[in-house]
Amino acid sequence: MSLPATALRLFVVALVVSPILINQPKLQTTTPAGQAATSATELSRKVDELFKQWHSPDSPGAAVLVVRDGRIEHAKGYGMANLEHGVPIRPDTVIDIASVSKQFTAMAIALLEADRKLSLDDDVKRHLPELPDFAHRITVRHLVHHTSGVRDWPGTMSIGGWSYEDVMSFSQILRMAFHQRELNFKPGDAYAYSNTGYNLLAEIVARTSGKSFRQFCDERIFQPLRMTRTHFHDDHGEVVVNRAESYRPPVDGRIRHAVSNLTALGSSSLFTTIQDLAKWIENFHSAKPVVGTAALVARLHERGRLNSGEQIAYAFGQGIGEFRGLRVVNHTGGWAGYRSVLERFPDERFGVVILANTATMNPSALARQIATLYLADRLGPVPAPSSNPAATPPGAATPATGAWRPSAADLKAYAGEYRSAELLTSYVLEVRGEELVARHFRTGEFRLRPVERDRFQGQPFGDVRFVRDAGGRVTTFTANSDRVRGLRFDRRD
């Protein structure tokens, strides 16, 4: 039976705005009577206001969860999961949570450690002999805390000629990692977020357990928690019921699809719902967790340390910090048009999850606004803004000053073909008027902006540093960013 367009539109809006409470093991969905119930209703209304701009059948949006003391306080969908077919986002909508996935990979590693199948201090080559010999020992612990020095695959594959809308498979990522020639830094010397490190952890889980990474997580994590709509997506062509599409910001007033063909197991590619994540949060907050022991769950909050002894903020797939006097544990995610955050206040047994399918949303800021609403009576004063700028990581790009104005004759010294033995790809650098242009057969052309002699900037390279031989001839350049440092390209002509 068909409905008139106006009636159908009203029906869809009703689905978007209607709250849905979920019956889950160990999670209550009823609110206390009296004044507390009124307060909960008012808080939920204020959350609605935060998402009002996406609260439309013409907009993508988000699924939003608030849990406290084992009770679901708020679980709603805002906006559309699929604009073409008029499907609204609901609490059972399946959404790619991108890098929020890492805490599940860390749990898998912790479970195998508890099984005595591996140690955090194992040399990674014990489990992955294909990994090159970097002359420095990389441990499982280094991978867990992003202190390994292993290059981040989004940066390297982008430089190698991949578009983020290409099929980017787990096997391709592993081949890239196994072909890496150098590390960003000596393991343990620094912190640099590396998705690749978590892909290597996923492969370690598979080889150590004798099962696929997806199967291990299903059997040891998702099934015990009854997370029935959750899986690690290991086939980009797999049909997923109730999956939300992802969308880019409007161009010329039109919202565009943000295509994802990614299967980056371990670092990302976990598909789930806010309903299932409520169970995951409760596993952390419960005195008797379903998955792992209380001691194991506590271990997942242990922050990493550098060789210098400095403690970093990153633990097992989670950032550990403080918000207005309260301890907070969180992680964000972003891929294609998906944006996500899972934030917990463990001492308050409070959690917020926002899973968005639009790149126009900032879930982290919204999660803090929600936390401020619900934890107002426990929060300390708003801190004064910091006047100290963040330090630039060694080897990372720094802002271009544009002080150097090279002539065409100056630029000619850099022209030529350069090849990366690590990525098996080449770029041609050409002088166009008074500009230096890099050209790649897949990614096209982009300008390299001069900063100073022998230093330029341009994406996807980041900071480009040229090296000359004893005679003054340019022979090499390196690409440098926070996550990909010293990636070498040698001149071929």
C-alpha positions as CSV (number, residue, x, y, z in Angstrom):
1,M,0.0,0.0,0.0
2,S,1.4,3.4,-0.9
3,L,1.0,6.6,1.1
4,P,0.7,10.2,-0.1
5,A,4.1,11.9,0.0
6,T,3.0,14.2,2.9
7,A,1.7,11.3,5.0
8,L,4.9,9.3,4.3
9,R,7.0,12.2,5.3
10,L,5.1,12.7,8.6
11,F,5.4,8.9,9.3
12,V,9.2,9.0,8.8
13,V,9.5,12.1,11.1
14,A,7.6,10.2,13.8
15,L,10.0,7.3,13.6
16,V,12.9,9.6,13.9
17,V,11.8,11.4,17.0
18,S,10.2,8.5,19.0
19,P,12.3,7.3,21.9
20,I,12.9,3.6,22.1
21,L,13.9,1.9,25.3
22,I,15.7,-1.4,25.1
23,N,15.5,-4.4,27.4
24,Q,19.0,-5.7,27.9
25,P,20.7,-8.1,30.3
26,K,21.8,-6.2,33.5
27,L,20.5,-2.9,32.1
28,Q,17.3,-1.3,33.5
29,T,15.2,0.8,31.2
30,T,12.8,2.2,33.7
31,T,13.4,5.5,35.5
32,P,12.7,6.2,39.2
33,A,9.3,7.6,40.1
34,G,8.5,11.2,41.1
35,Q,10.9,14.0,40.7
36,A,13.7,11.9,39.3
37,A,11.4,10.7,36.5
38,T,10.6,14.4,35.6
39,S,14.3,15.2,35.7
40,A,15.1,12.3,33.4
41,T,12.5,13.5,30.9
42,E,13.8,17.0,31.0
43,L,17.3,15.9,30.4
44,S,16.2,13.7,27.5
45,R,14.5,16.8,26.0
46,K,17.7,18.8,26.3
47,V,19.6,16.1,24.4
48,D,16.9,16.3,21.7
49,E,17.7,20.0,21.5
50,L,21.4,19.3,20.9
51,F,20.6,17.3,17.8
52,K,17.8,19.5,16.5
53,Q,19.7,20.6,13.4
54,W,20.0,17.0,12.2
55,H,16.4,16.2,13.3
56,S,15.0,16.0,9.8
57,P,14.0,13.5,7.2
58,D,16.3,15.4,4.8
59,S,19.4,15.0,6.9
60,P,21.7,12.2,8.0
61,G,22.2,12.2,11.8
62,A,23.1,10.0,14.7
63,A,22.1,7.4,17.2
64,V,22.6,8.6,20.7
65,L,22.9,6.6,24.0
66,V,23.1,7.7,27.6
67,V,23.6,5.1,30.3
68,R,24.0,5.6,34.1
69,D,24.1,3.1,36.9
70,G,23.3,0.2,34.6
71,R,20.2,2.0,33.3
72,I,19.6,3.4,29.8
73,E,18.6,7.0,30.3
74,H,18.3,8.0,26.7
75,A,18.4,6.0,23.4
76,K,17.2,7.7,20.3
77,G,17.9,8.1,16.6
78,Y,18.1,11.5,14.9
79,G,18.0,12.0,11.1
80,M,18.2,9.4,8.4
81,A,20.2,6.2,8.0
82,N,19.5,6.2,4.3
83,L,18.3,9.3,2.5
84,E,17.5,7.6,-0.8
85,H,15.1,5.2,0.8
86,G,13.8,7.3,3.6
87,V,15.0,5.1,6.4
88,P,15.4,6.8,9.8
89,I,18.2,6.1,12.3
90,R,17.0,4.1,15.3
91,P,18.7,2.6,18.3
92,D,19.0,-0.7,16.4
93,T,20.7,1.0,13.3
94,V,24.0,-0.6,12.5
95,I,26.8,2.0,12.1
96,D,30.6,1.8,11.5
97,I,32.3,3.1,14.6
98,A,35.7,3.5,13.0
99,S,38.5,3.8,15.5
100,V,36.3,3.2,18.6
101,S,36.9,-0.4,17.4
102,K,40.3,-0.4,18.9
103,Q,39.2,-1.1,22.5
104,F,37.7,-4.4,21.3
105,T,41.0,-5.4,19.7
106,A,42.7,-4.5,23.0
107,M,40.2,-6.7,24.9
108,A,41.0,-9.6,22.5
109,I,44.7,-9.2,23.2
110,A,44.1,-9.0,27.0
111,L,42.0,-12.2,26.8
112,L,44.7,-14.0,25.0
113,E,47.2,-12.8,27.5
114,A,45.0,-14.1,30.3
115,D,44.9,-17.4,28.4
116,R,48.7,-17.4,28.4
117,K,48.7,-17.5,24.6
118,L,50.9,-14.4,24.4
119,S,52.6,-11.8,26.4
120,L,52.6,-8.0,26.0
121,D,56.3,-8.2,26.0
122,D,56.5,-10.7,23.2
123,D,58.6,-9.6,20.2
124,V,56.0,-9.0,17.5
125,K,58.1,-11.0,15.0
126,R,57.5,-14.0,17.1
127,H,53.9,-13.9,15.9
128,L,54.4,-12.1,12.6
129,P,57.8,-13.2,11.1
130,E,57.0,-11.4,7.9
131,L,57.5,-8.1,9.6
132,P,60.9,-6.6,8.5
133,D,63.8,-6.5,10.9
134,F,64.0,-2.9,11.9
135,A,67.1,-3.4,14.1
136,H,64.8,-2.4,17.0
137,R,62.6,-4.8,18.9
138,I,58.8,-4.0,18.7
139,T,56.6,-5.6,21.3
140,V,52.9,-6.3,21.5
141,R,52.8,-3.6,24.2
142,H,54.3,-1.1,21.8
143,L,51.5,-1.8,19.3
144,V,48.8,-1.5,22.0
145,H,49.9,1.9,23.2
146,H,50.9,3.4,19.8
147,T,54.6,3.6,20.7
148,S,55.9,1.1,18.1
149,G,57.0,3.6,15.4
150,V,55.1,1.6,12.8
151,R,53.8,4.0,10.1
152,D,50.0,4.7,10.0
153,W,48.4,3.1,6.9
154,P,46.0,6.0,5.9
155,G,49.0,8.3,5.4
156,T,51.2,5.8,3.6
157,M,48.5,4.4,1.4
158,S,47.4,7.9,0.4
159,I,50.9,8.7,-0.6
160,G,51.1,5.4,-2.4
161,G,48.2,6.4,-4.6
162,W,45.1,5.0,-2.9
163,S,41.9,7.0,-2.7
164,Y,40.0,6.6,0.6
165,E,37.0,5.5,-1.6
166,D,39.0,2.6,-3.1
167,V,38.7,-0.9,-1.9
168,M,41.2,-0.9,1.0
169,S,41.4,-4.4,2.4
170,F,42.9,-5.9,5.5
171,S,45.3,-8.0,3.3
172,Q,46.5,-4.9,1.5
173,I,47.1,-3.1,4.8
174,L,49.2,-6.1,6.0
175,R,51.2,-6.2,2.8
176,M,52.0,-2.5,3.2
177,A,53.0,-3.1,6.8
178,F,55.2,-6.1,5.9
179,H,56.9,-4.0,3.2
180,Q,57.7,-1.0,5.5
181,R,61.4,-0.2,5.4
182,E,61.9,2.1,8.3
183,L,60.1,3.1,11.5
184,N,58.9,6.6,12.4
185,F,61.1,6.4,15.6
186,K,62.7,3.8,17.9
187,P,60.0,1.8,19.6
188,G,59.1,3.3,22.9
189,D,60.7,6.6,22.3
190,A,57.5,8.5,21.3
191,Y,53.8,8.2,21.0
192,A,52.3,8.4,17.4
193,Y,48.8,7.1,16.7
194,S,49.1,4.1,14.4
195,N,46.1,2.3,12.9
196,T,48.6,-0.1,11.4
197,G,49.7,-1.2,14.8
198,Y,46.1,-2.3,15.6
199,N,45.8,-4.1,12.3
200,L,48.9,-6.1,13.3
201,L,47.3,-6.8,16.7
202,A,44.3,-8.2,14.9
203,E,46.5,-10.5,12.8
204,I,48.3,-11.6,16.0
205,V,44.9,-12.5,17.6
206,A,44.0,-14.6,14.5
207,R,47.3,-16.5,14.4
208,T,47.5,-17.0,18.2
209,S,44.0,-18.2,18.6
210,G,43.8,-20.3,15.4
211,K,40.6,-18.5,14.4
212,S,39.8,-15.6,12.2
213,F,39.8,-12.3,14.1
214,R,36.1,-11.8,13.4
215,Q,35.3,-15.3,14.8
216,F,37.5,-14.9,17.9
217,C,35.7,-11.6,18.8
218,D,32.3,-13.1,18.1
219,E,33.0,-16.1,20.4
220,R,34.9,-14.4,23.2
221,I,33.3,-10.9,23.3
222,F,30.1,-10.3,21.3
223,Q,28.2,-13.6,22.0
224,P,28.8,-13.6,25.8
225,L,27.6,-10.0,25.9
226,R,24.7,-10.7,23.6
227,M,25.9,-8.0,21.2
228,T,23.8,-9.6,18.4
229,R,24.2,-6.8,15.9
230,T,27.9,-6.4,16.2
231,H,30.7,-7.7,14.0
232,F,34.1,-6.9,12.6
233,H,33.4,-6.2,8.9
234,D,35.9,-8.4,7.0
235,D,34.1,-8.3,3.6
236,H,33.4,-4.9,2.0
237,G,30.7,-6.5,-0.2
238,E,28.8,-8.1,2.7
239,V,25.1,-7.1,3.1
240,V,24.4,-5.8,6.5
241,V,20.8,-5.4,7.6
242,N,19.8,-2.0,9.0
243,R,23.2,-0.5,8.1
244,A,23.4,3.3,7.9
245,E,25.0,4.9,4.8
246,S,27.5,7.7,5.4
247,Y,27.4,11.2,4.0
248,R,29.7,14.1,3.2
249,P,28.9,17.8,3.8
250,P,26.7,19.4,1.2
251,V,28.3,20.6,-2.0
252,D,26.3,23.2,-3.9
253,G,23.5,22.5,-1.5
254,R,23.5,18.7,-2.1
255,I,24.5,16.1,0.4
256,R,26.8,13.5,-1.1
257,H,27.5,9.8,-0.3
258,A,30.8,9.2,1.4
259,V,31.8,5.8,0.1
260,S,33.5,3.2,2.3
261,N,35.0,0.0,1.0
262,L,37.3,-0.5,4.0
263,T,38.0,-3.7,6.0
264,A,40.7,-2.5,8.4
265,L,40.3,-5.2,11.0
266,G,41.5,-4.3,14.5
267,S,41.9,-0.6,13.9
268,S,38.4,0.0,12.7
269,S,35.6,-1.6,10.7
270,L,33.5,-2.6,13.7
271,F,29.8,-2.4,12.9
272,T,27.5,-2.1,15.9
273,T,24.5,-0.4,17.5
274,I,24.1,1.9,20.5
275,Q,22.0,-0.9,22.0
276,D,24.9,-3.3,21.8
277,L,27.4,-0.7,23.1
278,A,25.2,-0.2,26.2
279,K,26.1,-3.8,27.1
280,W,29.8,-3.2,26.4
281,I,29.8,-0.2,28.7
282,E,28.1,-2.2,31.4
283,N,30.8,-4.8,31.1
284,F,33.3,-2.1,32.2
285,H,31.2,-0.7,35.0
286,S,30.0,-3.9,36.5
287,A,31.7,-5.4,39.5
288,K,31.3,-8.8,37.9
289,P,32.0,-8.4,34.1
290,V,30.7,-11.0,31.7
291,V,33.8,-10.8,29.5
292,G,37.1,-10.9,31.4
293,T,37.6,-10.6,35.1
294,A,37.5,-7.4,37.2
295,A,41.3,-7.5,37.2
296,L,41.4,-7.8,33.4
297,V,39.0,-4.9,32.9
298,A,41.1,-2.8,35.3
299,R,44.2,-3.7,33.3
300,L,42.6,-2.2,30.2
301,H,42.9,1.2,31.9
302,E,46.7,1.0,32.3
303,R,48.4,3.8,30.4
304,G,51.5,3.2,28.4
305,R,55.0,4.5,29.2
306,L,57.8,5.7,27.0
307,N,61.4,4.7,27.3
308,S,62.0,7.9,29.2
309,G,59.5,6.7,31.9
310,E,56.9,9.3,30.8
311,Q,53.4,8.1,31.1
312,I,51.1,8.7,28.1
313,A,47.4,9.2,28.1
314,Y,46.6,6.2,25.9
315,A,45.8,2.8,27.4
316,F,44.4,-0.3,25.7
317,G,42.4,1.3,22.9
318,Q,41.2,4.0,25.2
319,G,42.3,7.5,26.1
320,I,42.4,8.2,29.8
321,G,41.9,11.7,31.1
322,E,39.9,14.1,33.2
323,F,37.0,16.4,32.5
324,R,36.2,19.1,35.1
325,G,37.5,17.0,38.0
326,L,36.1,13.7,36.9
327,R,38.0,10.7,35.5
328,V,37.0,10.1,31.9
329,V,37.8,7.2,29.4
330,N,37.0,7.8,25.8
331,H,37.8,7.2,22.1
332,T,36.7,8.8,18.9
333,G,36.4,7.5,15.4
334,G,36.1,8.9,11.9
335,W,36.0,7.3,8.5
336,A,34.2,8.3,5.3
337,G,31.1,10.1,6.7
338,Y,31.0,8.2,9.9
339,R,31.9,10.0,13.2
340,S,31.7,8.3,16.6
341,V,32.6,8.7,20.2
342,L,32.3,6.4,23.2
343,E,32.9,8.2,26.5
344,R,32.7,6.8,30.0
345,F,32.9,8.3,33.4
346,P,33.7,5.1,35.3
347,D,33.5,6.5,38.9
348,E,30.0,7.8,38.1
349,R,29.1,4.6,36.1
350,F,28.0,7.0,33.3
351,G,28.5,6.7,29.6
352,V,27.6,8.5,26.4
353,V,27.8,7.0,22.8
354,I,27.2,9.0,19.7
355,L,27.3,7.2,16.3
356,A,26.9,9.6,13.4
357,N,26.7,9.0,9.7
358,T,27.5,12.6,8.7
359,A,30.9,14.3,8.5
360,T,29.2,17.6,9.6
361,M,28.9,16.4,13.2
362,N,31.4,16.7,16.0
363,P,30.4,13.9,18.4
364,S,33.1,14.6,20.9
365,A,31.9,18.1,21.6
366,L,28.3,16.9,21.8
367,A,29.2,14.1,24.2
368,R,30.8,16.6,26.6
369,Q,27.6,18.7,26.4
370,I,25.5,15.7,27.3
371,A,27.9,14.8,30.1
372,T,27.6,18.3,31.4
373,L,23.8,18.0,31.4
374,Y,23.7,14.7,33.3
375,L,26.7,15.2,35.7
376,A,26.2,18.9,36.4
377,D,26.1,18.3,40.2
378,R,29.4,16.4,40.1
379,L,31.5,18.5,37.8
380,G,34.1,20.9,38.9
381,P,34.5,24.5,37.6
382,V,35.2,25.2,33.9
383,P,39.0,25.4,33.5
384,A,40.6,28.5,32.1
385,P,41.7,28.2,28.5
386,S,45.3,27.0,28.2
387,S,47.8,29.5,26.8
388,N,50.4,26.9,25.9
389,P,50.4,25.7,22.3
390,A,50.6,22.0,21.7
391,A,54.1,20.9,20.9
392,T,54.8,19.7,17.4
393,P,55.9,16.1,17.3
394,P,59.4,15.4,16.0
395,G,59.4,15.2,12.2
396,A,55.9,16.5,11.9
397,A,54.8,19.2,9.6
398,T,54.9,22.8,10.9
399,P,52.9,25.7,9.5
400,A,54.3,27.1,6.3
401,T,55.5,30.7,6.7
402,G,55.8,31.4,3.0
403,A,58.9,33.6,3.7
404,W,60.9,32.0,0.9
405,R,60.0,33.0,-2.7
406,P,61.9,30.7,-5.0
407,S,62.4,31.6,-8.7
408,A,61.8,29.2,-11.5
409,A,65.6,28.6,-11.6
410,D,65.6,27.7,-7.9
411,L,62.8,25.2,-8.4
412,K,64.5,23.5,-11.3
413,A,66.9,21.9,-8.9
414,Y,64.0,19.8,-7.4
415,A,62.5,18.7,-10.7
416,G,62.7,15.0,-11.6
417,E,61.3,11.6,-10.9
418,Y,61.4,10.2,-7.3
419,R,60.6,6.7,-6.3
420,S,59.8,5.1,-2.9
421,A,61.2,1.6,-2.5
422,E,58.9,1.2,0.5
423,L,55.6,2.0,-1.3
424,L,56.7,0.9,-4.8
425,T,55.4,4.1,-6.3
426,S,56.9,7.2,-8.0
427,Y,56.2,10.9,-8.3
428,V,57.3,13.3,-11.0
429,L,58.2,16.9,-9.8
430,E,57.8,19.6,-12.4
431,V,58.3,23.3,-12.5
432,R,55.2,25.2,-13.8
433,G,55.8,28.9,-14.1
434,E,57.1,29.7,-10.6
435,E,55.5,26.7,-8.8
436,L,56.7,23.2,-8.0
437,V,54.1,20.6,-8.9
438,A,54.0,16.9,-7.9
439,R,52.4,14.5,-10.3
440,H,51.2,10.9,-9.7
441,F,49.5,8.7,-12.3
442,R,46.6,7.8,-9.9
443,T,46.2,10.8,-7.6
444,G,46.8,13.6,-10.2
445,E,48.7,16.8,-9.4
446,F,49.2,19.0,-6.4
447,R,51.3,22.0,-5.6
448,L,54.3,21.9,-3.2
449,R,54.3,25.2,-1.3
450,P,57.8,26.6,-0.5
451,V,58.7,27.2,3.2
452,E,62.4,27.6,3.0
453,R,65.3,26.3,0.9
454,D,64.9,22.5,0.5
455,R,61.6,22.4,2.4
456,F,58.1,22.4,1.0
457,Q,54.6,21.4,2.1
458,G,51.8,19.7,0.3
459,Q,49.3,16.9,0.7
460,P,49.4,13.9,0.9
461,F,53.1,14.3,1.8
462,G,52.8,16.8,4.6
463,D,56.3,18.4,5.2
464,V,58.7,17.6,2.3
465,R,62.4,17.8,3.1
466,F,64.9,17.6,0.2
467,V,68.4,16.2,0.7
468,R,71.5,17.2,-1.4
469,D,74.7,15.3,-2.0
470,A,78.2,16.7,-1.4
471,G,78.0,18.5,-4.8
472,G,74.8,20.3,-4.0
473,R,72.6,18.1,-6.2
474,V,69.1,17.2,-4.8
475,T,69.0,13.4,-4.5
476,T,66.2,12.5,-2.1
477,F,63.2,13.9,-0.4
478,T,61.3,12.6,2.7
479,A,57.6,13.0,3.5
480,N,56.9,13.9,7.1
481,S,53.8,14.1,9.2
482,D,52.9,13.1,12.8
483,R,52.1,9.5,11.8
484,V,54.4,9.0,8.8
485,R,57.9,10.3,9.3
486,G,60.9,10.1,7.1
487,L,59.2,8.3,4.2
488,R,62.0,8.3,1.6
489,F,61.8,9.0,-2.1
490,D,65.0,8.7,-4.2
491,R,65.6,10.6,-7.4
492,R,65.8,8.3,-10.4
493,D,67.2,10.6,-13.1
